Structure formats: C-alpha cells, structure tokens
C-alpha cells in the first residue's frame, strides 16, 4: 500500500510539473526587420513560444526550428480586437523595435529591460 501511495505521489508531481511549465505558441509574420533584445529579426515567419502559466516569462523566437532570439516579457491574459498585431517602437538610431504582440486572448509585452529606449 505504501508503494502505491508513493507511485501516486510521483505521478501527481509529474502531472503538476507538466502543467506548471505548459508552453503556448503562435506564429507571427514580420514584414520588415525589427529588433528583439539585441537581435535583429529579418522579415519572415517566426514561431513565438512562452510559458502560459506565468505572467513574467521568457519569450523565445524561432525560425526554421532554431532559436534566434529570447527576451523577458510580461503576458497579460485578456481579449484583444487584434490577433498577431505587432507593437513597434522606433529606437533613437531609427531602427524598429518589437515591444509586444497582441493576440486574440493575450498581450505579450517585452519588458523594457530587453528593449532600447524608444522615441
């Protein structure tokens, strides 16, 4: 009986661990180069991945299955009128900086620490 209880606890822990680290994914299309943290993303499609259960998380940008950029972000679960809308700022050097992504059920805001000052 004790062995069954131990196995049950281990299984419960594994299930809860999986839920705690569940990832969300979306695909965005960038039409012109933008900066994320200190990386310039070229025009194209990117998979964006983040942890759905944490408001403060790290967002990963992947292209062709490879990680090309990561940035700390805040995720706010709320309905939006736009799905896949990119929030952009202009840096002092004139480059475009990705500051966030609006999805139908959430807004991902890249934290200011990961972005240069915008105008």
C-alpha positions, 0 to 999 in steps of 0.5 A: 500500500505504501508503494502505491501511495508513493507511485501516486505521489510521483505521478501527481508531481509529474502531472503538476510539473507538466502543467506548471511549465505548459508552453503556448505558441503562435506564429507571427509574420514580420514584414520588415526587420525589427529588433528583439533584445539585441537581435535583429529579426529579418522579415519572415515567419517566426514561431513565438513560444512562452510559458502560459502559466506565468505572467513574467516569462521568457519569450523565445523566437524561432525560425526554421526550428532554431532559436534566434532570439529570447527576451523577458516579457510580461503576458497579460491574459485578456481579449484583444480586437487584434490577433498577431498585431505587432507593437513597434517602437522606433529606437533613437538610431531609427531602427524598429523595435518589437515591444509586444504582440497582441493576440486574440486572448493575450498581450505579450509585452517585452519588458523594457529591460530587453528593449532600447529606449524608444522615441 
